[in-house]
Structure formats: C-alpha cells, structure tokens
Amino acid sequence: MKRIKRKQLKEDEFVSTINKIVRFVKERTKELAALVVLIAALLLIFAGIKYIMGENRKKESRLLTQILNLRADLNNNPENVAQLEELAGDGKFSRLAYLLLATYYVENGDNDKAQGYLEKIPESRKDTLYYQAQDLLAQIHFKRKDYDKAIEIYKKIEDENPKDHSLDVILFHRAEVHEEKGEFEEALALYKKVQEEFSQTFYGFDAAQKIRKLETKK
C-alpha cells in the first residue's frame, strides 16, 4: 500500500513539473523565441567572422608568396621591381617588401636606392625585421666610409637591446667598422665580447679569428 502511494506521489510530482514547464513556455513564448533568434544571429555572425578571417589569411599567404617569388627572380627579371614596389604599398608585408628591395639594390651597388627603401620602414614596430633593416642601413654607411654614422646606428641598437634580435651580429659588425676606421682597441674589445658571449655562433667563431689577426698587429 505504501509503495503504491509513493509511486502515485512520484507520478503526481512528475506531472506537476511537466505542467509547470508547459505553462512557463507558454508564458515566455515571445522571450524564448527572441532568445533563439539572438543565439542564431550570434552563431551566424561568428561563422561569418571565421570565414572572413580565413579568406584574409589566404589572401595574405598568396601576397607573401608573390612577394618572395618576385624577389627571388629579380636578378633574372629586374623589371619585377615595379611590381614588387606596388605590392609593398602600405599593407601587412610592406616592410618586408622594402627590405627585400633594399637588399637587391645593395647587391647591385645602388646604395642610394637601397637607403631610400630602408627609410620607408617606420620605427613604430621594432622587431627582427626592423633591426635587420637598421643593420643593412649601417652597412650602407660603412660602404660609403661614413663610419661614425654606422657606429651610431649600431650603438643605438645595442642600447635598445632587442629581445628578438641577436646582438652578436650587431657587435661584430660594429667591430668591423672600428677596425676599418683604424680604432683597433675598440674593435678588439668588441670581438672579444662576441667571442665570450656568443662562442657557439658563427660570429663567435669568426670573432676568434679577428682577435688573432688584431693581436698580431700590437
């Protein structure tokens, strides 16, 4: 008898719960419909954003590939310079394009043209690419025998001590400028610093050879 009563109570409780849910749905039909529409709209917007981002990444990938291919073929097709300049523009890869154009002109002995492209790279984003451009600019001044200007650029990079750009290259190149300028003590000190702090790198090994060469001049 007790089991029957308990069963009946459970059934009544279940029916009561269902009835409450049905009444709630009827009373909140408009609100629930609006909520469903809102969720559907948000899902649609999210899907649209993901699609647009995917398409943008594809376009960026194609643009980067085109820029790199044009640079690789510049020696065979110098007329591609105009196309590479156009692709540089003000887009995401403009700084890379300007750096690639600068390296091309340095390789072909037109330092003025190379400097013009390097000066288009702003200081607002100081990453590896920026410091590579600054290093190349200093090398241009070095080629012109404007040693003080080259040293000034290298010292500025050292002072900034960028986290994403190895200083062994900068220190070694500054040492070369001092050596060419006849400032052998300054050059020797820098070569030793490179050897001690970057012994396992290419420049660390090369610095050791430079040290032996300069010490024989004493």
Secondary structure, 3 states (H helix, E strand, C coil): CHHHHHHHHHHHHHHHHHHHHHHHHHHCHHHHHHHHHHHHHHHHHHHHHHHHHHHHHHHHHHHHHHHHHHHHCCCCCCCHHHHHHHHHCCCCCHHHHHHHHHHHHHHCCCHHHHHHHHCCCCCCCCCHHHHHHHHHHHHHHHHCCCHHHHHHHHHHHHHHCCCCCCHHHHHHHHHHHHHHHCCHHHHHHHHHHHHHHCCCCHHHHHHHHHHHHHHCCC
